[in-house]
Amino acid sequence: MTAVANKKVLTTVIHIAVWTCFLLIPFIFQQHSRDSPSPTAISNHFRAVLISSSLYLIAFYYVNTQLLIPQMLLKRKWGIYLLCIIALFILFLYFPEWISSIVTDSSNDIAFRAGRMQNYPPPPSDSLHFSSHPPRHGSGRHRFHFFPGSYLIFILVFTIGTCVSVIQEWLKTDTFKKEIEREKLNTELLFLKSQVNPHFFFNTLNNIYSLAVTGSEMTAPAILKLSSIMRYIISDAQLNAVPLDHEVTFIKHYIDLQLVRLTDKVNVDFKVDGRVENKMIEPLLFIPFVENAFKYGVSTKENTSIVIHIKASDEKIIFSSSNKIIHQENALKDTTGIGINNVRRRLELMYPGKHDLQIFNTGENFSVKLEITIK
């Protein structure tokens, strides 16, 4: 059985158990007079009142929770809802007595007549109602006075039913809102993940084409690395978390492909410390900083250096990068552009309160340090 089916079965069982106890309570706690004809004597008339009152309250509970609240109260038809409740309350005052008068004849009821001869009504606890006057001579009916406790029980059933229904509706609405928010976040995350610089692919393909034209032995390895990167972005990067060692391999392949098009004047120091196995991380978090370093930290005219360091421990993953700013104007724009803002937003969504991102821009050097708590 599915979880939904199991929940429905459990709910049904709980309702049956609760209403069974509700029907039995008056009989369990009924009191008898010492002068009753027998220790278990109870008027058939009042027994019928007990049963019909209880059945009415059960029916009222479901009419209120399944019909009136969804169709009127939750749709803000408060006046109509209040009129319906008042009408059902008035009906409750007379319906049980009317039903009991039909199904029983109090004039032939031994227990009822025994109580009449002693000139006191049946005990109030025998029913939700009790008669304050003896029945008229020769009549199966009697003047009926309602026990105030019956009002309280009606109000109790009404209050419980209304509160339960309103709380359930609130929880359903809250769950629905959370599902919508979750879908929005998932959509946003997918969009953010898809924003890895597409120019990288075009540049890399052009570089591979150049290698192929010149017959370079680096052509085949470059194609394999590009294929690995594309597979990672298309498949693994769609997940909420990936193994850290996969992310490290992705960054290494990215750096290798970037170096294909660069001269010997560019030095890249890529280092990984600690055990990167068996640790999970949100994919493509570090690549915007790596892209930024290659975009604004390399030169064909002077020696430049890029340092990229990933350190993993049992509690944290630390990424750091630093480079000299070559294209000053563009670099300043990018620090407030989509790349870094992309990472900030994803960190807020995936690691709220569990990350620390520090960005330093001195005008000549640019560095990043990102700490992510994984436990």
C-alpha contacts under 8 A as a table, 3 or more apart, distances in Angstrom:
res1	aa1	res2	aa2	distance
1	M	5	A	6.05
1	M	6	N	6.37
2	T	5	A	5.19
2	T	6	N	6.20
3	A	6	N	5.07
3	A	7	K	6.11
4	V	7	K	5.09
4	V	8	K	6.32
5	A	8	K	5.12
5	A	9	V	6.24
6	N	9	V	5.15
6	N	10	L	6.12
7	K	10	L	5.11
7	K	11	T	6.09
8	K	11	T	5.06
8	K	12	T	6.15
9	V	12	T	5.13
9	V	13	V	6.23
10	L	13	V	5.16
10	L	14	I	6.19
11	T	14	I	5.15
11	T	15	H	6.24
12	T	15	H	5.17
12	T	16	I	6.23
13	V	16	I	5.17
13	V	17	A	6.15
14	I	17	A	5.14
14	I	18	V	6.10
15	H	18	V	5.20
15	H	19	W	6.13
16	I	19	W	5.35
16	I	20	T	6.00
17	A	20	T	5.15
17	A	21	C	6.29
18	V	21	C	5.27
18	V	22	F	6.19
19	W	22	F	4.74
19	W	23	L	6.15
19	W	58	I	7.39
20	T	23	L	5.20
20	T	24	L	6.29
21	C	24	L	5.10
21	C	25	I	5.99
22	F	25	I	5.48
22	F	26	P	7.91
22	F	54	S	7.57
23	L	26	P	6.95
23	L	51	I	7.23
23	L	54	S	6.18
24	L	27	F	5.47
24	L	28	I	6.08
25	I	28	I	5.08
25	I	29	F	6.15
26	P	29	F	5.47
26	P	30	Q	5.73
26	P	50	L	7.46
26	P	125	S	7.16
26	P	126	D	6.60
26	P	127	S	6.76
27	F	30	Q	5.15
27	F	126	D	7.37
29	F	125	S	7.56
30	Q	125	S	5.57
30	Q	126	D	5.21
31	Q	123	P	6.85
31	Q	125	S	6.40
31	Q	126	D	6.72
32	H	36	S	6.74
32	H	39	P	6.82
32	H	40	T	7.32
32	H	41	A	7.36
32	H	42	I	7.70
32	H	123	P	6.98
33	S	36	S	5.27
33	S	123	P	7.49
34	R	39	P	7.81
36	S	39	P	6.67
36	S	41	A	6.32
36	S	111	A	7.16
36	S	114	A	6.86
36	S	115	G	7.20
37	P	41	A	6.34
37	P	111	A	6.76
37	P	114	A	6.91
38	S	41	A	5.07
41	A	111	A	5.93
42	I	46	F	7.40
42	I	47	R	7.05
42	I	111	A	5.75
42	I	112	F	7.47
42	I	122	P	7.99
42	I	126	D	7.51
43	S	46	F	5.30
43	S	47	R	6.15
43	S	106	S	7.89
43	S	109	D	6.51
43	S	110	I	7.42
43	S	111	A	4.88
43	S	112	F	4.88
43	S	122	P	7.59
44	N	47	R	4.85
44	N	48	A	6.09
44	N	104	T	6.71
44	N	106	S	7.40
44	N	109	D	6.51
44	N	111	A	7.61
44	N	112	F	7.54
45	H	48	A	5.22
45	H	49	V	6.35
45	H	100	S	5.89
45	H	101	S	7.14
45	H	104	T	5.72
45	H	105	D	7.09
45	H	106	S	5.84
45	H	109	D	7.52
45	H	112	F	7.52
46	F	49	V	4.73
46	F	50	L	6.05
46	F	100	S	7.53
46	F	126	D	6.90
46	F	127	S	6.13
46	F	129	H	7.99
46	F	130	F	7.76
47	R	50	L	5.06
47	R	51	I	6.30
47	R	126	D	7.62
47	R	127	S	7.25
48	A	51	I	5.19
48	A	52	S	5.97
48	A	96	P	7.77
48	A	99	I	7.63
48	A	100	S	4.95
48	A	103	V	7.55
48	A	104	T	7.43
49	V	52	S	5.25
49	V	53	S	5.83
49	V	96	P	5.25
49	V	97	E	5.88
49	V	99	I	7.51
49	V	100	S	5.41
49	V	127	S	6.78
49	V	128	L	7.62
49	V	129	H	7.53
50	L	53	S	5.28
50	L	54	S	6.17
50	L	96	P	7.78
50	L	126	D	7.70
50	L	127	S	5.19
50	L	128	L	6.31
51	I	54	S	5.21
51	I	55	L	6.13
52	S	55	L	5.11
52	S	56	Y	5.98
52	S	95	F	7.92
52	S	96	P	5.05
52	S	99	I	6.90
52	S	100	S	7.26
53	S	56	Y	5.08
53	S	57	L	6.22
53	S	92	F	7.53
53	S	95	F	7.83
53	S	96	P	5.16
53	S	128	L	7.33
54	S	57	L	5.13
54	S	58	I	6.26
55	L	58	I	5.08
55	L	59	A	6.18
56	Y	59	A	5.10
56	Y	60	F	5.99
56	Y	92	F	7.27
56	Y	96	P	7.62
57	L	60	F	4.89
57	L	61	Y	6.08
57	L	154	F	6.84
57	L	157	V	7.10
58	I	61	Y	5.14
58	I	62	Y	6.69
59	A	62	Y	5.44
59	A	63	V	6.16
60	F	63	V	5.03
60	F	64	N	5.92
60	F	88	L	7.69
61	Y	64	N	5.25
61	Y	65	T	6.10
61	Y	157	V	6.54
61	Y	158	F	6.70
61	Y	161	G	6.03
62	Y	65	T	5.06
62	Y	66	Q	5.44
62	Y	67	L	7.47
63	V	66	Q	5.51
63	V	67	L	5.25
63	V	68	L	6.36
64	N	67	L	5.69
64	N	68	L	4.80
64	N	69	I	5.87
64	N	158	F	7.64
64	N	161	G	7.13
64	N	162	T	7.43
65	T	68	L	6.36
65	T	69	I	5.48
65	T	70	P	7.22
65	T	161	G	5.98
65	T	162	T	6.54
65	T	165	S	6.03
66	Q	69	I	6.66
66	Q	70	P	6.48
67	L	70	P	5.71
67	L	71	Q	5.85
67	L	72	M	7.94
68	L	71	Q	5.35
68	L	72	M	5.37
68	L	73	L	6.66
68	L	81	Y	6.55
69	I	72	M	5.42
69	I	73	L	4.59
69	I	74	L	5.88
69	I	81	Y	7.67
69	I	162	T	7.33
69	I	165	S	7.46
70	P	73	L	6.30
70	P	74	L	5.37
70	P	75	K	7.04
71	Q	74	L	6.60
71	Q	75	K	6.18
72	M	75	K	5.13
72	M	76	R	6.17
72	M	77	K	4.77
72	M	78	W	6.61
72	M	80	I	7.04
72	M	81	Y	5.64
73	L	76	R	5.16
73	L	77	K	5.60
73	L	78	W	5.57
73	L	81	Y	6.07
74	L	77	K	7.54
77	K	80	I	5.72
77	K	81	Y	6.21
78	W	81	Y	5.01
78	W	82	L	6.09
79	G	82	L	5.21
79	G	83	L	6.30
80	I	83	L	5.13
80	I	84	C	6.23
81	Y	84	C	5.18
81	Y	85	I	6.34
82	L	85	I	5.15
82	L	86	I	6.22
83	L	86	I	5.12
83	L	87	A	6.11
84	C	87	A	5.06
84	C	88	L	6.15
85	I	88	L	5.11
85	I	89	F	6.09
86	I	89	F	5.00
86	I	90	I	6.23
87	A	90	I	5.20
87	A	91	L	6.20
88	L	91	L	4.98
88	L	92	F	6.11
89	F	92	F	4.95
89	F	93	L	6.57
89	F	154	F	7.60
90	I	93	L	5.21
90	I	94	Y	7.10
91	L	94	Y	5.55
91	L	95	F	5.65
92	F	95	F	5.33
92	F	96	P	6.81
93	L	96	P	7.30
93	L	97	E	7.93
93	L	146	F	7.35
94	Y	97	E	5.53
94	Y	98	W	6.04
95	F	98	W	5.08
95	F	99	I	6.12
96	P	99	I	5.19
96	P	100	S	6.08
97	E	100	S	5.10
97	E	101	S	6.06
97	E	144	F	7.73
98	W	101	S	5.20
98	W	102	I	6.44
99	I	102	I	5.17
99	I	103	V	6.37
100	S	103	V	5.27
100	S	104	T	5.78
101	S	104	T	5.45
101	S	105	D	6.58
101	S	106	S	7.79
101	S	140	G	7.54
101	S	141	R	6.44
102	I	105	D	7.64
105	D	108	N	5.80
105	D	109	D	6.54
105	D	140	G	5.13
105	D	141	R	7.50
106	S	109	D	4.80
106	S	112	F	6.37
106	S	113	R	7.62
106	S	140	G	4.98
106	S	141	R	6.66
107	S	112	F	7.68
107	S	113	R	6.91
107	S	138	G	7.12
107	S	139	S	6.42
107	S	140	G	4.71
107	S	141	R	7.71
108	N	113	R	7.53
108	N	140	G	7.74
109	D	112	F	5.20
109	D	113	R	6.11
110	I	113	R	5.18
110	I	114	A	5.99
111	A	114	A	5.04
111	A	115	G	6.31
112	F	115	G	5.23
112	F	116	R	6.33
112	F	122	P	7.29
113	R	116	R	4.79
113	R	117	M	6.16
114	A	117	M	5.23
114	A	118	Q	6.51
115	G	118	Q	5.28
115	G	119	N	6.47
115	G	120	Y	5.91
115	G	121	P	5.99
115	G	122	P	6.07
116	R	119	N	4.96
116	R	120	Y	6.11
116	R	121	P	6.64
116	R	134	P	6.10
116	R	135	P	7.97
117	M	120	Y	7.83
119	N	134	P	7.54
120	Y	134	P	7.81
121	P	130	F	7.12
121	P	131	S	6.04
121	P	132	S	6.35
121	P	133	H	7.20
121	P	134	P	7.00
122	P	126	D	6.99
122	P	130	F	6.85
122	P	131	S	7.49
123	P	126	D	5.57
123	P	127	S	7.96
123	P	130	F	7.39
124	P	127	S	6.01
124	P	128	L	7.32
124	P	129	H	6.74
124	P	130	F	5.54
124	P	147	F	7.25
125	S	128	L	7.12
126	D	130	F	7.94
127	S	130	F	6.52
128	L	146	F	7.86
128	L	147	F	6.23
128	L	149	G	6.37
128	L	150	S	4.87
129	H	145	H	7.03
129	H	146	F	4.91
129	H	147	F	4.41
129	H	148	P	7.78
129	H	149	G	7.73
129	H	150	S	6.41
130	F	144	F	7.08
130	F	145	H	6.17
130	F	146	F	6.13
130	F	147	F	5.76
131	S	134	P	7.04
131	S	142	H	7.60
131	S	143	R	6.74
131	S	144	F	5.02
131	S	145	H	5.15
131	S	146	F	7.32
132	S	143	R	7.73
132	S	144	F	6.93
132	S	145	H	5.74
133	H	142	H	7.54
133	H	143	R	6.24
133	H	144	F	7.41
133	H	145	H	7.90
134	P	142	H	6.66
134	P	143	R	7.35
135	P	139	S	6.93
135	P	140	G	7.56
135	P	141	R	6.36
135	P	142	H	4.01
135	P	143	R	6.23
136	R	139	S	5.64
136	R	141	R	7.32
136	R	142	H	6.04
136	R	143	R	7.73
139	S	142	H	7.24
146	F	150	S	7.24
147	F	150	S	5.78
147	F	151	Y	7.68
148	P	151	Y	5.43
148	P	152	L	6.82
149	G	152	L	5.06
149	G	153	I	6.29
150	S	153	I	5.12
150	S	154	F	6.24
151	Y	154	F	5.16
151	Y	155	I	6.18
152	L	155	I	5.03
152	L	156	L	5.95
153	I	156	L	4.86
153	I	157	V	6.13
154	F	157	V	5.24
154	F	158	F	6.11
155	I	158	F	4.97
155	I	159	T	5.92
156	L	159	T	5.10
156	L	160	I	6.05
157	V	160	I	5.28
157	V	161	G	6.00
158	F	161	G	5.26
158	F	162	T	6.04
159	T	162	T	5.23
159	T	163	C	5.97
160	I	163	C	5.24
160	I	164	V	5.98
161	G	164	V	5.28
161	G	165	S	6.10
162	T	165	S	5.20
162	T	166	V	6.03
163	C	166	V	5.20
163	C	167	I	5.99
164	V	167	I	5.21
164	V	168	Q	6.04
165	S	168	Q	5.08
165	S	169	E	6.10
166	V	169	E	5.08
166	V	170	W	6.08
167	I	170	W	4.97
167	I	171	L	6.09
168	Q	171	L	5.08
168	Q	172	K	6.03
169	E	172	K	4.98
169	E	173	T	6.05
170	W	173	T	5.10
170	W	174	D	6.00
171	L	174	D	4.96
171	L	175	T	5.97
172	K	175	T	5.09
172	K	176	F	6.07
173	T	176	F	5.01
173	T	177	K	6.12
174	D	177	K	5.10
174	D	178	K	6.20
175	T	178	K	5.05
175	T	179	E	6.17
176	F	179	E	5.05
176	F	180	I	6.24
177	K	180	I	5.08
177	K	181	E	6.12
178	K	181	E	4.95
178	K	182	R	5.95
179	E	182	R	4.94
179	E	183	E	6.12
180	I	183	E	5.08
180	I	184	K	6.16
181	E	184	K	4.98
181	E	185	L	6.13
182	R	185	L	5.03
182	R	186	N	6.10
183	E	186	N	5.01
183	E	187	T	6.04
184	K	187	T	5.07
184	K	188	E	6.01
185	L	188	E	4.96
185	L	189	L	5.97
185	L	349	L	7.49
186	N	189	L	5.06
186	N	190	L	6.12
187	T	190	L	5.17
187	T	191	F	6.19
188	E	191	F	5.05
188	E	192	L	6.11
189	L	192	L	4.99
189	L	193	K	6.03
189	L	346	R	6.77
190	L	193	K	5.11
190	L	194	S	6.22
190	L	238	Q	6.83
191	F	194	S	5.18
191	F	195	Q	6.75
192	L	195	Q	5.44
192	L	342	N	6.25
192	L	346	R	7.62
193	K	196	V	6.66
193	K	237	A	7.19
193	K	238	Q	7.72
193	K	283	P	7.86
193	K	284	L	6.65
195	Q	198	P	7.54
196	V	287	I	7.69
196	V	288	P	7.15
197	N	200	F	5.72
197	N	201	F	7.88
197	N	291	E	7.88
198	P	201	F	5.55
198	P	202	F	6.91
199	H	202	F	5.09
199	H	203	N	6.03
200	F	203	N	5.18
200	F	204	T	5.96
201	F	204	T	5.06
201	F	205	L	6.05
202	F	205	L	5.18
202	F	206	N	6.20
203	N	206	N	5.10
203	N	207	N	6.17
204	T	207	N	4.94
204	T	208	I	6.12
204	T	226	L	7.84
204	T	257	L	6.79
204	T	258	Q	7.49
204	T	261	R	7.96
205	L	208	I	5.02
205	L	209	Y	6.05
206	N	209	Y	4.99
206	N	210	S	6.26
207	N	210	S	5.07
207	N	211	L	6.27
207	N	260	V	7.14
207	N	261	R	6.14
208	I	211	L	4.93
208	I	212	A	6.10
208	I	219	T	5.96
208	I	222	A	6.72
208	I	223	I	7.12
209	Y	212	A	5.03
209	Y	213	V	6.17
210	S	213	V	5.12
210	S	214	T	6.30
211	L	214	T	5.28
211	L	215	G	5.99
211	L	216	S	5.04
211	L	217	E	7.90
211	L	218	M	6.96
211	L	219	T	5.50
212	A	215	G	4.91
212	A	216	S	6.08
212	A	219	T	5.80
213	V	216	S	7.75
215	G	219	T	7.59
216	S	219	T	5.76
217	E	220	A	6.88
218	M	221	P	5.55
218	M	222	A	6.07
219	T	222	A	5.20
219	T	223	I	6.29
220	A	223	I	5.18
220	A	224	L	6.33
221	P	224	L	5.08
221	P	225	K	6.20
222	A	225	K	5.17
222	A	226	L	6.15
222	A	257	L	6.49
223	I	226	L	5.11
223	I	227	S	6.05
224	L	227	S	5.02
224	L	228	S	6.16
225	K	228	S	4.96
225	K	229	I	6.21
225	K	253	H	5.72
225	K	254	Y	7.89
225	K	257	L	7.42
226	L	229	I	5.06
226	L	230	M	6.20
226	L	253	H	7.58
226	L	257	L	7.56
227	S	230	M	5.18
227	S	231	R	6.12
228	S	231	R	5.15
228	S	232	Y	6.14
228	S	250	F	7.66
228	S	253	H	7.97
229	I	232	Y	5.12
229	I	233	I	6.27
229	I	250	F	6.05
229	I	253	H	7.08
229	I	254	Y	7.33
230	M	233	I	5.20
230	M	234	I	6.05
231	R	234	I	5.21
231	R	235	S	5.90
231	R	236	D	7.52
232	Y	235	S	5.47
232	Y	236	D	5.02
232	Y	237	A	6.03
232	Y	250	F	7.32
233	I	236	D	6.14
233	I	237	A	4.84
233	I	238	Q	7.28
234	I	237	A	6.32
234	I	238	Q	6.79
235	S	238	Q	5.72
235	S	239	L	7.66
236	D	239	L	5.74
236	D	242	V	6.68
236	D	283	P	7.72
237	A	240	N	7.71
237	A	241	A	7.93
237	A	242	V	7.39
237	A	283	P	5.34
237	A	284	L	6.88
239	L	242	V	6.75
239	L	282	E	8.00
239	L	283	P	7.56
240	N	282	E	5.88
240	N	283	P	7.29
241	A	280	M	5.75
241	A	281	I	4.96
241	A	282	E	4.43
241	A	283	P	6.03
242	V	246	H	6.97
242	V	247	E	7.28
242	V	280	M	5.24
242	V	281	I	5.45
242	V	282	E	6.25
242	V	283	P	5.94
243	P	246	H	5.41
243	P	247	E	6.77
243	P	276	V	7.98
243	P	277	E	6.99
243	P	278	N	6.52
243	P	279	K	5.60
243	P	280	M	4.48
243	P	281	I	6.31
244	L	247	E	5.08
244	L	248	V	6.23
244	L	276	V	5.58
244	L	277	E	6.55
244	L	278	N	7.48
244	L	279	K	5.50
244	L	280	M	5.40
244	L	281	I	5.87
245	D	248	V	4.95
245	D	249	T	6.21
245	D	276	V	5.22
245	D	277	E	5.72
245	D	279	K	7.85
246	H	249	T	5.12
246	H	250	F	6.19
247	E	250	F	5.01
247	E	251	I	6.29
247	E	283	P	6.69
247	E	284	L	7.28
248	V	251	I	5.19
248	V	252	K	6.20
249	T	252	K	5.04
249	T	253	H	6.20
250	F	253	H	5.28
250	F	254	Y	6.20
251	I	254	Y	4.96
251	I	255	I	6.20
251	I	287	I	6.82
251	I	290	V	7.97
252	K	255	I	5.15
252	K	256	D	6.18
252	K	270	F	7.85
253	H	256	D	5.02
253	H	257	L	6.19
254	Y	257	L	5.29
254	Y	258	Q	6.25
255	I	258	Q	5.05
255	I	259	L	6.21
256	D	259	L	5.17
256	D	260	V	6.57
257	L	260	V	5.18
257	L	261	R	7.40
258	Q	261	R	5.87
258	Q	262	L	6.77
258	Q	294	F	7.82
259	L	262	L	4.96
259	L	263	T	7.50
262	L	265	K	7.86
262	L	266	V	6.80
262	L	300	T	7.57
263	T	266	V	6.14
263	T	300	T	6.62
264	D	267	N	7.14
265	K	299	S	7.40
265	K	300	T	6.56
265	K	301	K	7.62
265	K	302	E	6.36
265	K	303	N	4.56
265	K	304	T	6.30
266	V	298	V	6.33
266	V	299	S	7.14
266	V	300	T	7.80
266	V	303	N	5.94
266	V	304	T	5.06
266	V	305	S	5.86
266	V	306	I	7.81
267	N	303	N	7.73
267	N	304	T	6.28
267	N	305	S	4.73
267	N	306	I	6.32
268	V	305	S	5.81
268	V	306	I	4.81
268	V	307	V	5.97
268	V	308	I	7.62
269	D	305	S	7.56
269	D	306	I	6.14
269	D	307	V	4.73
269	D	308	I	6.08
269	D	309	H	7.92
270	F	307	V	6.14
270	F	308	I	4.81
270	F	309	H	5.87
271	K	308	I	6.44
271	K	309	H	4.93
271	K	310	I	6.40
272	V	309	H	5.92
272	V	310	I	4.81
272	V	311	K	5.81
273	D	309	H	7.87
273	D	310	I	6.27
273	D	311	K	4.61
273	D	312	A	6.29
274	G	311	K	5.77
274	G	312	A	4.86
274	G	313	S	6.11
275	R	312	A	5.98
275	R	313	S	6.95
276	V	279	K	6.12
276	V	312	A	6.01
280	M	374	I	7.98
282	E	285	L	6.43
282	E	350	M	7.48
284	L	287	I	5.52
284	L	288	P	7.65
285	L	288	P	6.97
285	L	343	V	6.19
285	L	346	R	7.95
286	F	289	F	5.71
286	F	290	V	6.57
286	F	319	F	7.38
287	I	290	V	4.89
287	I	291	E	5.96
288	P	291	E	5.04
288	P	292	N	6.05
288	P	339	G	5.64
288	P	340	I	6.74
288	P	343	V	7.49
289	F	292	N	4.95
289	F	293	A	6.20
289	F	321	S	7.35
289	F	339	G	7.81
289	F	340	I	7.34
289	F	368	V	7.56
290	V	293	A	5.13
290	V	294	F	6.48
290	V	308	I	7.69
290	V	321	S	7.48
291	E	294	F	5.29
291	E	295	K	6.00
292	N	295	K	5.01
292	N	296	Y	6.08
292	N	297	G	7.68
293	A	296	Y	5.60
293	A	297	G	5.06
293	A	298	V	7.65
293	A	306	I	6.87
293	A	321	S	7.78
293	A	322	S	7.29
293	A	323	N	6.08
294	F	297	G	5.35
294	F	298	V	5.86
294	F	306	I	7.86
295	K	298	V	6.87
296	Y	324	K	7.94
296	Y	325	I	5.81
296	Y	326	I	5.57
296	Y	327	H	5.38
296	Y	328	Q	7.77
296	Y	330	N	7.56
296	Y	331	A	6.02
297	G	304	T	7.01
297	G	305	S	7.56
297	G	306	I	7.04
297	G	323	N	5.46
297	G	324	K	5.29
297	G	325	I	5.14
297	G	326	I	5.34
297	G	327	H	7.44
298	V	304	T	5.76
298	V	305	S	7.45
298	V	324	K	7.94
298	V	326	I	6.59
299	S	302	E	5.78
299	S	303	N	6.97
299	S	304	T	6.45
299	S	326	I	6.88
300	T	303	N	7.73
304	T	323	N	7.91
304	T	324	K	7.05
305	S	323	N	6.27
305	S	324	K	7.20
306	I	321	S	7.34
306	I	322	S	6.01
306	I	323	N	4.84
306	I	324	K	7.61
307	V	320	S	7.99
307	V	321	S	5.40
307	V	322	S	5.35
307	V	323	N	6.58
308	I	319	F	7.63
308	I	320	S	5.87
308	I	321	S	4.40
308	I	322	S	6.80
309	H	319	F	5.86
309	H	320	S	5.21
309	H	321	S	6.25
310	I	317	I	7.34
310	I	318	I	5.75
310	I	319	F	4.63
310	I	320	S	6.53
311	K	317	I	5.88
311	K	318	I	5.08
311	K	319	F	6.51
312	A	316	K	6.13
312	A	317	I	4.60
312	A	318	I	6.37
313	S	316	K	5.30
313	S	317	I	6.32
314	D	374	I	7.82
314	D	375	K	7.59
315	E	373	T	5.77
315	E	374	I	5.48
315	E	375	K	5.16
316	K	371	E	6.64
316	K	372	I	5.47
316	K	373	T	4.49
316	K	374	I	5.55
316	K	375	K	7.39
317	I	371	E	5.83
317	I	372	I	5.22
317	I	373	T	6.59
317	I	374	I	7.23
318	I	369	K	7.20
318	I	370	L	5.65
318	I	371	E	4.51
318	I	372	I	6.41
319	F	368	V	7.82
319	F	369	K	5.80
319	F	370	L	5.12
319	F	371	E	6.54
320	S	367	S	7.31
320	S	368	V	5.33
320	S	369	K	4.40
320	S	370	L	6.29
321	S	367	S	5.50
321	S	368	V	5.26
321	S	369	K	6.79
322	S	365	N	7.25
322	S	366	F	5.65
322	S	367	S	4.06
322	S	368	V	6.40
323	N	365	N	5.87
323	N	366	F	5.54
323	N	367	S	6.47
324	K	364	E	5.96
324	K	365	N	4.42
324	K	366	F	6.21
325	I	328	Q	5.85
325	I	331	A	7.01
325	I	363	G	7.11
325	I	364	E	5.23
325	I	365	N	5.25
325	I	366	F	6.33
326	I	364	E	7.86
327	H	330	N	5.70
327	H	331	A	5.95
328	Q	331	A	5.24
328	Q	332	L	6.31
328	Q	363	G	7.09
328	Q	364	E	7.66
329	E	332	L	5.43
329	E	333	K	6.60
330	N	333	K	5.17
330	N	334	D	6.25
331	A	334	D	5.10
331	A	335	T	6.38
332	L	335	T	5.43
332	L	336	T	7.37
333	K	336	T	5.84
333	K	337	G	6.25
334	D	337	G	4.45
334	D	338	I	7.30
334	D	339	G	7.14
334	D	340	I	7.64
335	T	339	G	7.82
335	T	340	I	6.34
336	T	340	I	6.83
336	T	341	N	6.72
337	G	340	I	6.36
337	G	341	N	6.28
338	I	341	N	5.12
338	I	342	N	5.54
339	G	342	N	5.15
339	G	343	V	6.68
340	I	343	V	5.13
340	I	344	R	6.27
341	N	344	R	4.95
341	N	345	R	6.18
342	N	345	R	5.39
342	N	346	R	6.33
343	V	346	R	5.16
343	V	347	L	6.09
344	R	347	L	5.22
344	R	348	E	6.30
344	R	357	L	7.96
345	R	348	E	5.09
345	R	349	L	6.31
346	R	349	L	5.05
346	R	350	M	5.97
346	R	351	Y	7.89
347	L	350	M	5.24
347	L	351	Y	5.12
347	L	352	P	6.76
347	L	355	H	7.07
348	E	351	Y	5.67
348	E	352	P	4.95
348	E	353	G	7.85
349	L	352	P	6.21
351	Y	354	K	5.07
351	Y	355	H	6.07
351	Y	372	I	7.55
352	P	355	H	6.98
354	K	372	I	5.97
354	K	373	T	5.18
354	K	374	I	7.69
355	H	370	L	7.19
355	H	371	E	5.50
355	H	372	I	4.48
355	H	373	T	6.13
356	D	369	K	7.98
356	D	370	L	5.71
356	D	371	E	5.13
356	D	372	I	6.66
357	L	368	V	7.47
357	L	369	K	5.95
357	L	370	L	4.50
357	L	371	E	6.53
358	Q	368	V	5.84
358	Q	369	K	5.19
358	Q	370	L	6.34
359	I	366	F	7.63
359	I	367	S	5.97
359	I	368	V	4.66
359	I	369	K	6.54
360	F	365	N	7.95
360	F	366	F	5.76
360	F	367	S	5.21
360	F	368	V	6.35
361	N	364	E	7.37
361	N	365	N	6.00
361	N	366	F	4.66
361	N	367	S	6.66
362	T	365	N	5.47
362	T	366	F	6.58
363	G	366	F	7.38
